[in-house]
Amino acid sequence: MLKSKQKSKKKSQTNQETQAPSLSKKELAVQQKKVDRERKAMIRSFQTYGGLGAAIGIVLFFVADYKLAIAGGGGVAVLLLSYKYPRLAMWGFMIYMPFAGTITYWVGGGNAIFQLAKDGFYIPGAIALYQEIKRKKLSFLIPPQLGPALNILLFVCLLTLAFVNGAQQFAPKPQGQPIAMGLLGLKVFIGYVPLLGCSYYLIRNKKEFLWLTRTHVILAVICCGLGVVQYWLLLTGRCAGTRGYTGEALFKATLDAKCLVGGSLVFSPEQSMIRLPGTFVAPWQWAWFLIANLFFTFASAFNDPSLVWQLLSFLGMALVFVNSVISGQRIALALVPVFAVILLVVTGQVTNLKRFIPIAIGLSILGFGAMALFPDVVTERIDSFVSRWNASPPTDFIAHQAEFTSKGQDGFFGNGLGRATNSARMFGEPRLIETYYPKLLYEIGPVGVMGFLIFVTTLTYLAFKTYRSVKDKNLRGYGASYWVFILFISYNTYYYPLDVDPVAVYYWVFAGLLFKLPDLDREVAQEKLEAEELGLLDNKRSSKKKPKKK
């Protein structure tokens, strides 16, 4: 008995030796010294740049006020650290973005600098990452086949900026500042395209990929949890909302009614009018956050290798469903269940009965439970959706927007970049167009719309080919979920989610992740091959050690 235990112990030791890298003590010491040096350098950088930011903040506190002190001091520190550590900046950018609205209005008092703070992470981080990739002589545009389509779109945009915005700028009586409006409009339009390369190079292995997907699950759970608490505070009267308002004010979102997190909201239950912003600036941004996170939580729920993270992802999905009902966002209430069904079909989960049946039962319990607990709320939301659809069907709304946009068309290159972009209103009065492709038609004309369609069609096609080439079942499941999201957003024209957070960020980030999947697939295949080789080696060793005959 003792001999057998010793043999098994020796066998386990030999297995560990074959698996562990054969590093000498000297090499391990060198490696540890390198890690220590990097850690000390990072601490020094944080101390230096943080101290500089604090000094600037103190000066601004006495010269201006505390809001500008936080924005100025913190902004300088973030800019310098983001350029120094671009990968850390990308993580900070993606984590800060869902809370930007809350920080803007609850810390910054509505100061626009806080809303733009996310770009303090993104822009210097993207520049530094681009420089790093170019030094390694790699292509920053991912995939490289997207280059011709992007060049066409960029060329058309530059023509519009030069010949339309430029002509307006030098007209006898220019309306606003057309060049500045065009530059900001261009930034809003394609300013986040570099996130394709940033997210691709940010993820270096499967471990980091799972780290990112799990981070988004945590963000979804936190934000949706705060959304539920926000609704509860309004429902119980701890936040007044728009109760007691009169006339049109009962139906308009206002910052004066903000509650716990986020920005402007409407809560007039006596008028059956509820529009909640969650952690974002405005209610419709919250709706698109819920729609986007259905895809991401679904992907992790069905494909994460850890059972714990699968369960947490299912919790995230459940909270997305709950917020789609209680937030009063008709678009979320309509699309979240529809795309849940589409994803089940596209990813093949419908045929996986062992997993599909429990999920179907769970979602049914969630739906019937919500109807039992909040019958008035569910009934009101459904009635509101039906009445709104009957009063103004989305198809008629889009057709009407396209009609008056085409009538107001001015030449092949449109009326100028930024001319229908809400965030460019500081440089001139923009035209309000609430659907995406009519907005593009108004700004960059039919030539620009054609260029954009070529670009997103190329991206969607390449994304489809990429995810279909992945062999690993779980990674392929992630790819399928992300591809459906890319397909939907590429051709969606209802409102303009590609112009505003969070979809303006998520679209490019998760496209970059999808194009990374083949590299991760090769990593998984290599791990399986090594495991098989190790198993064969163990079998050979065990076969050589045959028991002696008596």
N, C-alpha and C positions, 0 to 999 in steps of 0.2 A: 504493500500500500504506500509506504514511504517512498519507495523507488519510483512508483508511477507518478506521485506528486512532484518529485524532483524532475522527472522527465518532462512533465507538462510545463513546469516552471521554466526549464531550459528552453523548451520549444517557444514559449511566449516571448522569452528574452530574444531569441534569434529572430522572431517575427518583427519585434520592435526595432531590432538592429537593421533589418532589411528595409523597413519603412522609413526610419529616421535618416536624415542626410548625414553623410560621413564628414563632419566638420571637426577639425582638431581643436584643442583648447585655445591655441593661439588665434585661430580664425574666429572662434566664438568670442574671444576677448576683443578682437578688432571690430567685429560686428556690433558688440555691445557699446563700445566706445563711440562708434558712429551714431548709434541711436541716442546716446547721452548728449553728444554734441548738437544733434538736430533739436533735441528737446530744449537744451539750454539756449540755443539760438532763437527758438520760437518764443521762449519766455522773455528773453531780452527784447525781441521785437515788440511783443505785447506791452512790455513796460515802457519802451521808448515811444511808440506811437500812441499808446494809451495816455502817457504823460503829456505828450504834445497836444492831444485832443482835450485833455482835462484843462491844460493851461489856456487854450483858446476858448473853451467853454466858460472858464472863470471870467475872462475878459468880457465875453459877450453877455454874461449874466449882469455885470455892472453897467455895461454900455447899453444893452437892450433889455431883454427879459429872459426868464428861465427856459422858455420854449425854444427861443433862438439859440440859447446856450447849449441845450441838449442836442439840437439839430446840427449846429455848427461844429461843436467839439466832437460829438459822436460821429458826424459825417467825415471829418478829416481822418479820424482814427480808422474808420471802416474803409475809406478809399485806399489808404496806405497799406493796411493789412491785407486787403483784397488783392492788391497788385502783388504783394509779397508772397501770399499764399493763395493762389487762384483756385485750387481744389476746395480749400476750406471756404472760400468766397462763394463758390457754386452751391455748396451745402447750405451756407447761411442764406443765400438768395432764395432757395426753394423752401426753407423753413420759415423765413420771415414773410414771404408773400401772402399766405392765407391770413396772417394777422395784421397786415399793413393797414387795413381800414380801421381796425380797433385801435392800433397805436396812434394813427393819424388823429382820431377824434377824441380819444380818452387820455392820451399823453400830450399830443401836439396841439390840441384844441382846434383842429381843422387846418393846421399849417400844411401847405402843399409839399413842403420839403420832406415831411415824414412819409407822404405817399410815394415820393420819388426815391426814398431811401433804399428800396430794393435794387434800384439801378446802381446805387453806390456799391453794392456787392457785385452786380452782374457785369457792368461795363469794364472796370479795371481787371476783374477776374477773367473775363473773356479775352481781353487784350493780352494779358500775361500768358494765358493758356495758348492763345494763337502763336505767340512768339516762341513758346516752348515747343510746340508741334512743328513749326517751321524750321527750328534749329535741328530737329530730328529728320527733316526733309520728308515729312509726311503730309498728306492732303488734309487740310482742315475742313473742307467741305465734304460732308458725308451724306450719301455716297457720292463719289466723284462723278458718276453718270448724271447727276442732277445739275452739273455745271452749265451746259448749254441752255437749259430751261431757265435757270436763275439769271444767266446773263441777258437773255431776252427780256425778262421782266424788269431787271435793273435798268437796262437800256431805255425801255419805254418810260419808266419812272423818271429817269434823268431828263429825257426829252420833254416830258410834261413839266418838270420843275424849271427847266431852262426857258422853254418857249411859251408856256402858259403862265406859271407863277412869275417868271421873269418879266414877261410883257405887262402883267398886272402891276408889278412893283414900279415900273417906270412909266405907267400911264399918268396922264395929267392929274387925275384925282384917284389915287389908289385907295381901295377899301381895306383898311387895316395894314398889316405887314405881310404881303403875300409870300415873300421868300422865306421868312421865318415860319410862317404857317405851313408852307410846303415841306420845309426840313423836318418839322415836328410830325407832319402827316406821314412823311417817308419813314421816320423812326417808328411810328405806331404801326405802319403797314408791314414792313419787313425787318424791323429792328431786332426782333428776337430769332430770326433765322439762324444766326450763329450758335444758338442753343443746340442745334443738330450736332455740330461738332463738339461743343462743350460737354454735353451729356454722354456722347460716344466715348470721348477720351477720359471723362471723369471716372467711368467704370472700367477697372482693369481686370477684374476676374468675377467669378460667380458670387463670391462672398460679398463684394461691394455692390453687385447688382441686387442681391437680396437685402442688403442693408438699405439701399435706396427705396425699394418697393415696400419694405416694412416701415421705413420712416414715413412714407405717404399713408400707410394704413393708420399709424399712430396719429398723424395730423388729421386724418378724416374722422377718427374716433373723438379726438379732442374738440375739433371744430363743431362736429355734429352734436356732441354732448353739450357744448356751450349753447348751441342753437335750441336744444330742448329746454335748457334752464331759462334761456331768454323768453321762450314761449310761456313757461310756467310762471315766471315773474309777472308777465303781462296779464296772463289769465287770472292770477290771484289778486291783481291790483297793486302789487308792490311797485310795479312800473305803470304809470298811468297810460302811456301810449298816446293815442289821439282821442281818447275819451273826453267828452265835453267840448270838443271843437265844434264849429258850426260851418254850414255851407260846404264849399269845395274843400276846405281844410280837412274834412273828415275822410277825404279820398286821396289826399296827397301825402307822399312820404316826406317827413321833415326830421331834421337833426334835433330839433327841440324835444322829440319824443324818444330819442335813442335810449336803449336799455341794455345794461350789463356789458355788451360787446357790440362792435360794428357801428354803422352810421345811421342814416335816415331810415325811418320805418313808418308804417301805418298800422294802427291797431284800433279799429272802431267796430267792436263786435256787435254793437246795436245796429250797425249798418251792414253786417256780414262782410266787412272789409278788413282783410289782414294781409300785409305784405312785410315779411321780416327779412332783415339783411344778414342774419347770422353774424359772422365775424368780419364781413365785408362792408364796403362803403354803402352800397345800394342793394335793394332786394333782388334785382334781376341778376346781379353778379353771384349772389348766393345760390340762385336757381341753377346757374351753369356750373358752379362748384359741385353741387349735388349730382348733376348729370355726369360730369367728368369723373367724379369719384366712384360712381357706380362701376365704371369700366375697370378702375384700378383696384378697388376692393374685391370685385368679382375675380379678377386675374389672380390675386394672391389667395383668395379663399379656395380656389380649385387647384392651384398649382404650387403653392409654397410647400417645400418638403417637410416643414415642421407642423405637427398637429396643433400646437399652441398658437402659432401664427395663423393657421387656417381658421381656428375658432375666433381669434381676434378680428380677422378679416370679415368673417360672417357677421360679427357684431357691428363692424363698420358698415356693411351692406344694410343691416337692419336699421341702423341709425339714419342712413341715407333715405331709406323708405319712409321712416317716421317723419323726418324733416320735410320730405316732399309733400306730405299731407298737411302738417301743422304750419308750414311757412307761408301758405297761401299762394305759392308760385304755381300757376296753372301749367306752365311749360314743363316744370319738373314733375308734377303729378302725372302728366301725360306721357313723358318720355322715359322716366325711370323704369316703370314696369314693362314698357314695350321693349326697351333695349335689354332688360334682364332676360326676357324670353328669346330675343335675337341672339344674345351671347350664348345662351344654353344650347341653341341649335348650331351656331357657327363653330363653337369650340367642341362640339360633339358630346357635351355632358348629358344630353337627353338620353343617349344610348347607354350611358354608364349608370345603370339602374341602382346599383348599390349606393352611389353617391347622390344621384338625382332625386330618388324618392324621399330620403330624409330631408333634403333641401326643400323640395316641393311642399312637404308636410309642414316644415318649419315656417316657410313663407306664408302658407295658408293660415297657420295658427297666428302668425303676426298680423295678417290682414284682418282675420275675423276678430282677433283680440282687440285691434285698434277700433274696429267698428263697434265692438261691445263696450269698450271703455269710453270712446269719444264718438258716439253715434251722431250727435249734432254737427261736430266738426267735419266728419267724413262726408255726411250728407250735404253740408253746405259747400264743401270743396267740389264735390261732384256736380252739384247744381250750378255752381259758379262757372265751372269749366264748360258744361253743356250750354248754358245761356250765353257765355262769351263766344263759343264756337258758332252758335246759331246767329248771334248778332253780327259777328265779324269773323267769318271763317279765315284761317291763316292763308289759304290759297288766294282768296279775294284781296286780302290785305297786301300780300306780296305783289299780286298783279297790279293793284292800284299804285303801289310805290314804284314799280318798274315803269308804269305808264307815264306818271308825271315826271319821273327822272329822265326818261327818253325824250319827252317833249322839251325839257329844259336843257337838253344836250347842246354843247357848244364846241363843235369840231371833233376831230378824231381822237384828240388827246385830253378831252374833258375840260372841266372848269378849274382844274388846279388841285394839286395835292393838298390835303388838309382842309379843303373847302366844305367837307361834310364830316369832319372829325371833331367830336365834341371836346376832346382834350386840347385842341388847338385854339379854343375860343379866346385865350389870352391875347392872341395876335389878330383877331378879327371875328366877325360874327359868322359862325358856320351854319350851313343848311341842315335842318333836322331830317335825316333819312334813317328809318329804323330797320331797314333790311340790308343785308350785307352786299349782295351783288348789285342792286340798284345804287347803293352808295359808291361802289367802285366805278360803276358806269358814269356817275355824276362827276367823280374826281378825276379819273384817268381815261375816260372814254372807252369806246368799244375795242380799240387796239390794246389798251391796258388790261381790260377784262379778259380778252383772249390770251394775253401773255400770262396772266395769273392762272387761268384755267389750264394752260399748258404746263405750268409749273406744278400745281397741286395734283394734276392727273399723272404727271411723271413720278412725283413723290409717292402717290398712292399705289401706282403700278409696281414701282421698285420695292415698296414696303410689302406688298403682297408676295412678290417673288422671293423676298428675303425670308419672311416668316414661314413660307411653304417649304423652304430648303432646310429648315431646322429639323433634326431627327429626334432629339430628346423630347419626350411627350410633354413634360412640364414646361420647358422653355417654349415649345410650340404653342402651348395654351396661353402663355403670356403674350406671345406674338399675335395670336388670333384676336385677343381682347384689344390690344393696342391698335391693331389694323382696323378693326371695326370703328374704333374711336376716330382714327385718322380719316377714314372714308366718310364718316358722318360729318365731321367738322369741315372737311375739304369742300363739300358741296352744299352745306347748310347755308341758307340765306335768310332764315328767320332771325331777326335782330342781328347783332354784329359781335358775337363772342370772340372772334379772332382779333378784334381791336382792343380788347380790355381783359384785365386779369379776371379769372385765373386761366381761361382757355388759351389766351394769347401766349402764355408760358407753357402750359401743359402740352399743347399740340406739338411744339418743337422738341421739348424734352423727351417725351415718350416716343416720338418718331426716332430720335437719336438712340434711345434704348433698344428699340426694335431692330435697328441696323447693327447693333452690337451683338445680338443673339447668336449669329453664326460663329463668332469668336468664342462665346461661352459654350456653344454646342461642341466645338472642337475640344475645349477644356474638359467637358464632361466625358466625351468619348475617350480622351487620353486617360482620365482617371479610371474609367471602366477597364481599359486595356491593361493598365498597370495592376489593377486589382486582379484581373484574370491571370496575368503573368505571375503575380505573387502567389495566387492559389495553386497554379501548376507547379511552382517551385516548392511549395509546402508539400504537395502531393508526392513529388519525386523524393524529397527528403524522408517523408514518412514511409514510402515504399522500400527505400534502401535499408531502413532499420527494421528488418523482419525479426520476429521473436525466434530465439534459438530453440531447436528441437531437443527434447530430453533424451 
